[in-house]
């Protein structure tokens, strides 16, 4: 992925938050005649310390073994997981200049590495169970999966679980960095009025990264290129 320097962020804290808040990723591997691509929930393994660099960390995921993509996977195969964050259109009206051109602001993180297919039932069950619990905790209504563990065991023969050892991370934060603070502030305020949620999520990220008018935001991290920030409170 081409990531211009202006859209990079030196800290991995936003990368981790992006992956945690948008766990439905796209797994991509080589295929014939075109690459395979499968949407699935992918999570940084729970055993990975939060202070560990992403390179070297492990991601876990699973898919239906009936998926032809699963049949094409092999141990050691290179793969990429693409985590897409919020995105939104930016109207040139906000620039208050002429001529101008529209654009699209977005955040995304791509992690690449090697696959290890899980052949152990206990590890497959752990991945399925943990994925259900962590997603429910983050996005659900407090559902308790305890009574469903036996059901998870029943469906294991149809589940293909995997580990992906991260070897490379590419993250892009295209958030109107090329514009002056006052224009960024207008973009943020426009996003904050967005009724579908994507714009509001982008606005929150821009505030967190200290874009817009410094006196109006409540930054907890720093702009790309600045020194390593202090982790935000959880």
N, C-alpha and C positions, 0 to 999 in steps of 0.2 A: 504494500500500500504506500503510495506517495504521501508523505506527511511533510509539508513545508515547515521550516523551522518555526515560523510564527505561530503555528498551530500545535506545537509540542508543549508538553508539561514535564518538567524534570522530576517531579515527585510522583511516586507510585500510589500515593494515598487516593487521588481521584480515580486512578485505574481500578483499584480494588473496589471502591464504592460503585463505580460504573458496572463492574461485573456482578456485584452483590445485588444491586437494584434492578438489573436487567439480565437475569440468569437464563432466559430463553435464547440460546445461542444457535448459530449455524455451524455445524461440523462439515468441513470441506476436505475431500481427499481426491487424488487423481482417479480418473475413470476413463472408460473407452465407450463412446467417442467423446464424451464431455465429462467434466468433473462431477462427482457425487456431492450432494449437499442435503443435509438433514437438519431440521429444526429440533432441538432437544434442550432439556434443562441441563446446564453444566455448572458445577460448583467447585470452588477451591476446596480441596480436601480439608476436612475439619481438623486433621492432625497438623496442619501447616500453621506455624506461629505467625501472628499478624505482622511481626517485624521482619520476617523472612522475605528476601527479594522474590519477586514473581518468577524470575528466571531460576529454574531449579525446583520451583514448587510444583505440586501435582493437582490436576483437575480431574474430577470424576464425573461420569455421565453414563447414560444407558439409553438403549433404543430397542425397538421390536426386532427380534431375530428374523422375522419374516421380511423385513426391509432388505431389498437387494443391496443396499449400501452396506449393511452388516456383513453380508456374504462376501463382499469385496475387501473387507478389512483384514489386516494381518499385523502380527507383532512387529514393531519397529517401523511401521509405515509412517511417513511424514504426514502431518495433518494440521489443519488450521481451524480454530474456533473463533467465530466473529460475534462479538457482543455489541449489539446496537442500542445506544441510548436514545434519548428524545431528540427530535428534530423539528424544525419549523421554517416556513417561508419567511423571508425578510423583504418587505416592500421598499422600493427606492424612495417612497414618500418620506421615510424616516431620515434619509440622508439630507434632505432639504438642499440638494444641489442638482444641477442639470448641465450636461447629460449625466445619467446614472444607469446602473443595471441592477436587476434583482439578484438575489442569491438565496441559498438555503443553509441555515446554520444547523450543526449537528455535532454529536459526540459518538465515538465508536472506539472499541479496543479489539485488536486482533492478536491472538496468541497462537504461536506455532510450536510444534514439538513432535515427539514420537509417541505412537500409540502402544499401549500394552493391553491386550484383550484379557478380560477376567474370566477365568475358567473355574474358579472356586465358588461353590454355592454360598458359603458363608459370607464371602466378600461381596458377591452380587447382592445378597440380601441386605448387607450393611449399606451398600450404595443406594438401593431402592428405598429402604426404610429411612435412611438419613436424608435423602433428597425430599421425601414426602414431609418429614418433620420440619426441615429447615424452610421449605417453601410455605408450609402452613404457618409457621411462626412469623414469617416475613409478610405474607400476603393474605392469610386465611382468617378464620374466625375462631381459632383456638381448638380445632378438631384434634382429638386424641387418637393417635394411630395404634395404640397398644392392642386393641381388640382386632386389628386388621393384619397383624403380623403373620398369622396362619394363612391368610389370603395371599399375602405377599409371597409366602413360600410356594403356594399352589401355582402362581404365575411365573415362577423363576425359570422353568424350561423355555419360556418364550422371550426371556429378557436377555439382551446382550449388553453387558456392562464393560466399561473400559476405564483405563487411566490414561491421562496425557501428561507427560513430563514437559513442562514449559522450557523452551530453548530460546524463544524470542518474543518480545512484546512490542507491538506497534499501536500507539494510541493517538487519536486525532481529536482535538478540541477546536472545531471551527466555530468561533463565537464572536465574529466581527472584530477580532483583534486589530485588523488593519485600519479600523476607524477610530477617530478621536473619542475621548471619554464622553463628550456630550451626545454623540451619535450612539455610542454603546448604551448610554442611559435611556435614550428613546427606544432603542431595540428592546432593552430589558423591560421597560414599562409596557411596551406593546405585548411582549410575551406574557407578562403578568396578568394581562387582561384576556388571555386566550382561554376559551371555554372548554377546549378538549383535553386540557391537562399537559400536553406536550410542551407548549410554550411556557407554562408555569414551571415545569421541571427544568427547562433550559434556563429560565430566568434565575432559578435557585442556584444552578451550577455557576452561572456568570457572577452572581453575587458572591458565592463561595470562593471563586477564583479572583475576586477583587476587580472585576470589570465594571464599567460604568463610572458614574461620578463617585469618587472616594468618600465624599461626605454623606452620601445617601445609602451606601451599602453597609453590610455588616460582615466583611470578609473574615473567614477563618483560616483560609489557606493563602496562597500568594499567586501572583501572575506567573505564567510560564517564563523560565529563565531566571527566576529569583532564587535565593537560597532555600534550602530544604525547610519546609514548614513544620510547625508543631501539629501533631495529629489532632483533629477536631474531637470534642467530647462526644461520647457515645451515649 
